[in-house]
Amino acid sequence: MWAVIIAMAVAGCTHRQQPLPTPQVTVYFCKAGSDALMPVPFSADRSLQGAQLEDALIAQLLAGPATPSSTVVLFPAGTIATVTVGGDTATVNLRGAVTKPYRGGESDEVALFKSLTYTATSVAGIQHVQVLIDGRKLPTLPGGQFEIDEPLARGTFSQ
């Protein structure tokens, strides 16, 4: 009988490791017709860090919100990106549909890069975003007006 009591006591005292919570990351979308940001939390794979985490975040930004919405400004469908990280800067190389002449208007263009910048800088340690178009620094998107040849920061959009 003592063996049963001891076995029950030991079983009750064992430490079961709780699974770690899935890390949450934030993708920012800009609301159409304004410069207001709409933060959308996403779960990220715990193994993703640095450029891999940035790639996943930017891919989610380009894919748009889970529930389709006409109230947010989105990159043109077919835009793809790769991200590299060096120091406090994420370099985002945009390719695909975004390389065609941009016709969304200046406020939507600003909204695109605001959402890109806020999303990329939501990762700890990243302060700046350098945008490349097809691997090159361009002054603006083809047909665009917003300057992207210098690194962007959150402060860029508060001016």
Residue pairs with C-beta under 8 A, 6 or more apart in sequence:
20 46
22 43
22 44
22 46
23 43
23 44
23 46
24 41
24 42
24 43
24 44
25 41
25 42
25 43
25 44
25 53
25 56
25 57
25 122
25 123
26 39
26 40
26 41
26 42
26 119
26 122
27 39
27 40
27 42
27 57
27 60
27 61
27 119
27 122
28 37
28 38
28 39
28 40
28 61
28 114
28 115
28 118
28 119
28 122
29 37
29 38
29 40
29 61
29 64
29 65
29 72
29 73
29 74
29 115
30 36
30 37
30 38
30 72
30 73
30 111
30 112
30 114
30 115
31 37
31 38
31 71
31 72
31 73
31 111
32 70
32 71
32 72
32 73
32 108
32 111
33 107
35 107
35 110
35 111
35 114
35 157
37 114
37 115
37 118
38 65
38 72
40 65
40 66
42 57
42 60
44 53
44 56
44 57
45 56
48 56
50 85
51 83
51 84
51 85
51 90
53 123
54 83
54 85
54 90
54 92
54 120
54 123
54 126
55 81
55 82
55 83
57 119
57 120
57 122
57 123
58 81
58 83
58 92
58 116
58 119
58 120
59 81
61 75
61 115
61 116
61 119
62 74
62 75
62 79
62 80
62 81
64 72
64 74
65 72
73 104
73 108
73 111
73 112
73 115
74 112
75 94
75 97
75 98
75 112
76 96
76 97
76 98
76 100
77 97
78 96
78 97
79 94
79 95
79 96
79 97
79 98
80 94
80 95
80 96
81 92
81 93
81 94
81 95
82 92
82 93
82 95
83 90
83 91
83 92
83 93
83 120
84 90
84 91
84 93
85 91
85 126
88 125
88 126
88 127
88 128
89 126
89 127
89 128
89 129
89 130
89 151
90 120
90 121
90 123
90 126
90 128
90 129
90 130
91 129
91 130
91 132
92 116
92 120
92 129
92 130
92 131
92 132
93 132
93 133
93 134
93 135
94 131
94 132
94 133
94 134
95 133
95 134
98 133
98 141
99 133
99 134
99 142
100 142
100 143
101 142
101 143
102 109
102 141
102 142
102 143
102 144
103 143
104 112
106 145
106 146
109 141
109 144
109 145
109 146
110 146
110 157
113 131
113 146
113 148
113 152
114 157
116 129
116 131
116 152
117 129
117 152
117 153
117 154
117 156
117 157
118 154
120 126
120 129
121 127
121 128
121 129
121 153
121 154
127 153
128 151
128 152
128 153
129 151
129 152
129 153
130 137
130 151
130 152
131 137
131 148
131 152
132 138
133 141
133 142
133 148
137 148
137 149
138 148
138 149
139 147
139 148
139 149
140 146
140 147
140 148
140 149
141 148
